């Protein structure tokens, strides 16, 4: 039976809107500390602020790399990741080069991911596939390349594409990685029902900007059950 602590630890509490302010980042950090969210994700420009704000908690700090389109050069992504690691980020979520994948340039895609992983050995590495743009064979190939490159997780979405995570995609990715990596579901997950559906489909982590609403919904549900 899942309790609040276990649920919160599975949530990556995110604030990646382009207009996010310093005050909103500080509120995100306070919420993460209060509820015990496993990680927060913020833009790199707020990294120092966030690391300091959650320094006395178990919450990990992460940033996206190559966000949101994945089309930067490998050198740019690597430099971004290395700087983030030096400034205290311990979770790095890199967007795959979607165009090169769809062009069939699989060696280039694998190398792009592998250089990112190898350059930041102390961090947790996730690769965002942006599944809404991919065919099923492309999703399977992306998982294969990510696993070969040594990632810890494959992740469904940035939240900036035309659609986000689906139960079907989570199941597909879980089967494709076959235990060699984990799966993070993100994009459009805004309520407890959606979280539980993604976990049931095989997701190991959930990325959402609605973390507070989700845990509050869980608390209300528990209170209702207790009468």
C-alpha positions in Angstrom: 0.0 0.0 0.0 1.5 3.3 -1.1 1.8 6.0 1.6 2.4 9.7 1.3 6.1 9.5 1.7 6.5 6.9 -1.0 4.2 8.8 -3.4 6.0 12.1 -2.9 9.4 10.4 -3.4 8.3 9.3 -6.9 7.5 12.8 -8.0 9.9 15.1 -9.8 8.4 18.5 -8.9 9.0 20.8 -11.9 8.9 24.4 -12.8 10.1 24.9 -16.4 7.8 27.5 -17.8 9.8 30.2 -19.7 8.4 33.0 -17.5 9.2 31.2 -14.1 10.3 33.8 -11.6 12.8 33.6 -8.6 9.9 33.8 -6.2 8.2 30.8 -7.9 11.4 28.8 -7.8 11.7 29.5 -4.0 8.1 28.4 -3.5 8.8 25.2 -5.5 11.7 24.5 -3.2 9.6 25.1 -0.1 6.9 22.8 -1.4 9.5 20.1 -2.1 10.8 20.4 1.4 7.3 20.3 2.9 6.0 17.3 1.0 9.2 15.4 0.5 9.3 15.3 -3.3 12.1 13.2 -4.7 13.5 15.9 -6.9 12.9 19.4 -8.3 13.6 20.5 -11.8 14.2 24.1 -12.6 15.9 26.1 -15.4 19.7 26.2 -15.1 19.7 30.0 -14.4 18.1 29.2 -11.0 20.3 26.3 -10.1 22.4 28.0 -7.4 19.3 29.4 -5.8 17.6 26.0 -5.7 20.6 24.0 -4.5 20.9 26.4 -1.6 17.2 26.3 -0.8 17.0 22.6 -0.5 20.5 22.0 0.9 19.2 20.6 4.3 16.6 18.2 2.7 16.7 14.9 0.9 15.3 16.5 -2.3 17.6 16.2 -5.3 18.0 19.1 -7.7 17.9 18.6 -11.5 17.9 20.6 -14.7 17.0 19.8 -18.3 19.7 19.7 -20.9 19.2 20.6 -24.6 15.8 21.7 -23.6 13.2 21.7 -25.1 14.0 20.6 -28.6 17.2 18.5 -28.3 18.7 20.0 -31.5 21.8 21.6 -29.9 25.2 20.2 -30.8 26.6 17.5 -28.7 29.3 19.8 -27.4 26.8 22.4 -26.3 24.8 19.7 -24.4 27.9 18.3 -22.8 29.1 21.8 -21.7 25.6 22.5 -20.3 25.6 19.2 -18.4 29.1 19.6 -17.0 28.4 23.2 -15.8 25.1 22.0 -14.2 26.9 19.2 -12.4 29.6 21.6 -11.1 26.9 23.9 -9.7 25.1 21.1 -7.8 22.7 19.4 -10.2 22.5 15.7 -9.5 19.7 14.9 -12.0 20.2 15.7 -15.7 17.3 15.1 -18.2 18.6 15.5 -21.8 16.4 15.8 -24.8 17.3 13.4 -27.6 18.2 14.7 -31.0 14.7 14.1 -32.5 15.6 15.1 -36.0 18.6 12.9 -36.3 16.7 10.0 -34.9 13.9 10.5 -37.5 16.6 10.8 -40.2 17.9 7.4 -39.3 21.3 8.7 -38.0 21.4 6.3 -35.2 25.1 6.3 -34.5 25.0 10.1 -34.1 22.1 9.8 -31.7 23.8 7.2 -29.6 27.0 9.2 -29.5 25.1 12.4 -28.5 23.7 10.5 -25.5 26.9 8.7 -24.6 29.0 11.8 -24.5 26.5 13.4 -22.2 26.5 10.4 -19.9 30.3 10.0 -19.9 30.9 13.7 -19.2 28.9 13.7 -16.0 29.6 10.4 -14.2 28.3 11.6 -10.8 24.8 12.5 -12.0 21.6 10.6 -12.7 20.9 10.6 -16.5 17.6 10.6 -18.3 16.9 10.9 -22.0 13.7 12.6 -23.0 12.4 10.9 -26.2 9.5 13.3 -26.9 7.3 10.3 -27.9 4.6 12.4 -29.5 6.9 13.0 -32.5 7.9 9.4 -32.9 6.5 6.3 -34.5 6.5 3.0 -32.6 9.6 1.7 -34.3 11.4 5.0 -33.6 10.4 4.8 -29.9 11.8 1.3 -29.7 15.0 2.4 -31.5 15.4 5.4 -29.2 15.2 3.1 -26.2 17.8 0.8 -27.7 20.2 3.7 -28.3 19.6 5.2 -24.9 20.3 1.9 -23.1 23.4 1.3 -25.2 24.6 4.8 -24.3 24.3 4.0 -20.6 21.3 6.1 -19.4 19.5 5.5 -16.1 16.1 6.4 -17.4 14.2 7.0 -20.6 11.6 9.7 -20.3 8.4 10.2 -22.4 8.1 14.0 -22.9 9.3 17.5 -22.2 5.8 18.8 -21.7 6.3 21.3 -24.5 5.2 19.0 -27.4 1.7 18.7 -28.7 1.0 15.8 -26.3 2.6 14.2 -23.3 2.8 10.8 -21.6 0.4 8.0 -22.3 -0.1 4.7 -20.6 0.6 3.0 -23.9 3.9 4.7 -24.3 5.0 3.9 -20.8 4.2 0.2 -21.3 6.1 0.2 -24.6 9.1 1.9 -23.1 9.1 -0.4 -20.1 9.1 -3.4 -22.3 11.7 -1.9 -24.7 14.3 -1.2 -22.0 13.7 -4.6 -20.4 15.2 -3.8 -17.0 18.3 -2.2 -18.4 17.0 1.3 -17.6 14.0 2.8 -15.8 11.1 4.8 -17.2 10.0 8.4 -16.3 6.6 9.5 -17.3 6.1 13.2 -17.8 3.9 15.6 -19.8 0.3 16.3 -19.0 0.2 14.3 -15.7 -1.9 16.5 -13.4 -4.0 14.3 -11.1 -3.7 11.3 -8.9 -5.6 9.0 -11.2 -3.1 9.7 -14.0 -0.1 9.2 -11.7 -1.5 5.8 -10.5 -2.2 4.8 -14.1 1.4 5.6 -15.2 2.9 3.7 -12.2 0.7 0.7 -12.9 1.9 0.8 -16.6 5.5 0.6 -15.3 6.7 4.1 -14.7 9.4 4.4 -12.0 9.3 8.2 -11.7 6.7 10.9 -12.5 7.5 14.4 -13.7 4.8 17.0 -13.1 4.2 20.6 -12.2 1.1 19.5 -10.4 2.8 17.6 -7.5 1.2 19.6 -4.7 -2.3 19.1 -6.1 -1.6 15.4 -6.6 -0.5 14.8 -3.0 -3.3 16.9 -1.6 -5.7 14.8 -3.7 -4.1 11.7 -2.1 -4.5 13.1 1.4 -8.2 13.9 0.7 -8.8 10.4 -0.6 -7.2 8.9 2.5 -9.2 11.1 4.8 -12.4 10.1 3.0 -11.6 6.4 3.3 -11.0 6.9 7.1 -14.5 8.4 7.3 
